[in-house]
């Protein structure tokens, strides 16, 4: 269990309280002594003493924490009503544009807006959720908002009990509810969404829509790519304005594009030169020659750390478990301990931000479900060229094109899509039954929990969108996926603790809106994935092979670490916390672990690792 002193140290972020009595009357009054209480107020500060910026005028109250992009332009548009801090600027936007005000706010933020004239509360998170936002409901009396789960848990009004169903579904590789956390009393506002509370109830709706209603128009021109270049430079410039910045430089197109763009902008605009921070992985996953070649060509300082030096003597898995015990969300990447070492070095060198290439795969990679759309439209030529682009861009076996591309991402989803329209109820009944059958037998031994899991799966299928292009629906669902949200929340918390914020230019909403709408003929304009990036990088580094580079995955390396470190780790982790909660059957879980360790297939080690790290996390929270 996490020591009380450490829990208190982690519970250091602001909390905003909203008195829900104000939904029925304009001002809240304390029931015991009748004194006036503002309907919306900050009741806790961050560790550095900061609080959300606040503005009050004309029946509006705004609490805003974040970074506004293009602030002077927005202030000029709004005129005299925008004098003051960032919250005042947002307040003026609400007064001018009403419910559409979020369409005009660019930046990274968590905000709460109270309009007592219409008795309406709005809480919103930026388009990609770079700033977290969580909400706790105190039995209908108050709503508590914060960027930190731990800050909310420190309030005695918030239920601390763990969400058994969410944890069990996580072990089943199911995430049916984008808003839930591992705590029953706390929910998240998903990225690009706004939470609305009125006297009639609470609703959640997406305000940022990066995709068109139909397929992007095919065809491209030099003008399209010039606009892309402009938006990319704008996204990187928005990070450089925040102070000295480092770059987590791998050997891939995404981070190299960010590094070269940042270097050029720094030279033109007079910003401090970025510094590259790189992990040197062992062979055959080594990228060090490319990493050093990029930094040398750009003429920027580089700090290269061998992977195992960055991990330390405890081993990757032990370090991962140590960090896991201190976070309120599950850590997203197995490489987190090594990258945290780089971020620490960046902090020592005075960096304010560290940029990454995260988002490049999400925006520029080839979505395999496009095969289904090509089949639906009868575009044989497009399907063939698409499969050829996959062959040139990724290392996949030839059999994958039949089992994967043509069946799993082609004919099968087309058939399922037809069934969703023709007979949704029988289809969802079958889906629920199959999902429950394929769940590991040792999970949810309690019949009531298992019944709850079935209901959750049923609801998720019934609420799933069944219209629009399949690949667009898939990417949209990924934008608000709980695992993706957890990754953003983890990044923010790691930045808060280190003093260096992680920034991802490809998650700039203006840039991403254009990229997500790009036709595939632009995305693989040279017959390979990520053409908009490759056309910028390959000519600049002609000897580094970017013109023919394929995606290099690290799953094999991680499975080798599991095989090496897991056997010694298993006896040290108790499964009792999950067993006591009724989430697992102890005997069945131990059998799975034994069989996984004895199996020759290293993929069988993945559920063992997932169970151990979740048990370690639960133990720190009970």
HUTALIN-V89616 format. One record per backbone hydrogen bond with DSSP energy under -1.0 kcal/mol. NH is the residue of the N-H (numbers start at 0). CO is the residue of the C=O. If there is no record, write none. Layout:
BEGIN
nh: {NH NH}
co: {CO CO}
END
This chain:
BEGIN
nh: {1 6 7 8 9 10 11 15 16 17 18 19 21 22 23 24 29 33 36 40 42 43 45 46 48 52 54 56 59 60 61 62 63 64 66 68 73 74 75 76 77 78 81 82 88 89 90 91 92 93 94 95 96 97 99 100 102 103 107 109 110 111 112 113 114 115 119 120 121 122 123 124 125 128 133 134 135 137 138 140 142 143 144 145 151 152 153 154 157 162 163 166 167 168 169 170 171 172 173 183 185 186 187 188 191 192 193 194 195 196 197 200 202 204 206 207 224 225 226 227 228 229 230 231 232 233 234 235 236 237 239 240 241 242 245 246 247 248 248 255 256 257 258 259 260 261 262 263 264 265 266 267 268 269 274 275 276 277 279 284 290 291 292 293 294 295 296 297 298 299 302 304 306 309 310 311 318 319 320 321 322 323 324 325 326 335 338 339 340 341 342 343 344 345 346 347 348 349 350 351 352 353 354 355 359 362 363 364 369 370 372 373 374 375 376 378 379 382 383 384 385 386 387 388 389 390 391 392 393 395 399 400 402 403 404 405 407 408 410 411 413 414 415 416 417 418 419 420 421 422 426 427 428 429 430 431 432 433 434 435 436 437 442 443 449 450 451 452 453 454 455 456 457 458 459 460 461 462 472 473 474 475 476 477 478 480 484 485 486 487 488 489 490 491 492 493 494 495 496 497 498 500 502 506 507 511 512 513 514 515 517 521 522 523 524 526 529 530 533 534 535 536 537 540 543 547 550 557 558 559 560 561 562 563 564 565 568 569 571 572 578 579 580 581 582 583 584 588 589 590 591 592 593 594 595 596 597 598 603 604 605 608 609 610 611 612 613 614 615 616 617 618 619 620}
co: {619 2 3 4 5 6 9 144 40 142 38 140 18 19 20 20 34 29 27 16 14 14 49 11 45 63 61 59 56 113 54 111 52 109 107 105 69 70 71 72 73 74 78 79 84 85 86 87 88 89 90 91 92 93 96 97 99 100 66 64 123 62 121 60 119 58 114 196 112 194 110 192 108 125 145 186 143 141 136 137 17 135 15 133 147 148 149 151 154 181 161 162 163 164 165 166 167 169 168 160 182 134 178 132 125 189 204 122 202 120 200 197 195 193 191 191 220 221 222 223 224 225 226 227 228 229 230 231 232 233 235 236 238 239 352 274 354 246 276 251 252 253 254 255 256 257 258 259 260 261 262 263 264 265 244 300 246 302 304 281 286 287 288 289 290 291 292 293 294 294 275 277 279 305 306 307 314 315 316 317 318 319 320 322 323 332 334 335 336 337 338 339 340 341 342 343 344 346 345 243 243 500 245 502 356 358 359 360 366 367 368 369 370 371 372 373 377 378 379 380 381 382 383 384 385 386 387 388 389 393 396 397 398 399 399 400 402 403 405 406 409 410 411 412 413 414 415 416 417 418 422 423 424 425 426 427 428 429 430 431 432 433 439 582 445 446 447 448 449 450 451 452 453 454 455 456 457 458 468 469 470 471 472 473 474 477 480 481 482 483 484 485 486 487 488 489 490 491 492 493 494 351 353 503 504 507 508 509 510 511 514 518 518 519 521 523 363 522 529 530 532 532 533 536 540 544 392 553 554 555 556 557 558 559 560 561 564 565 568 569 574 575 576 578 577 577 441 584 585 586 587 588 589 590 591 592 593 594 600 601 602 604 605 606 607 608 609 610 611 612 613 614 615 617}
END
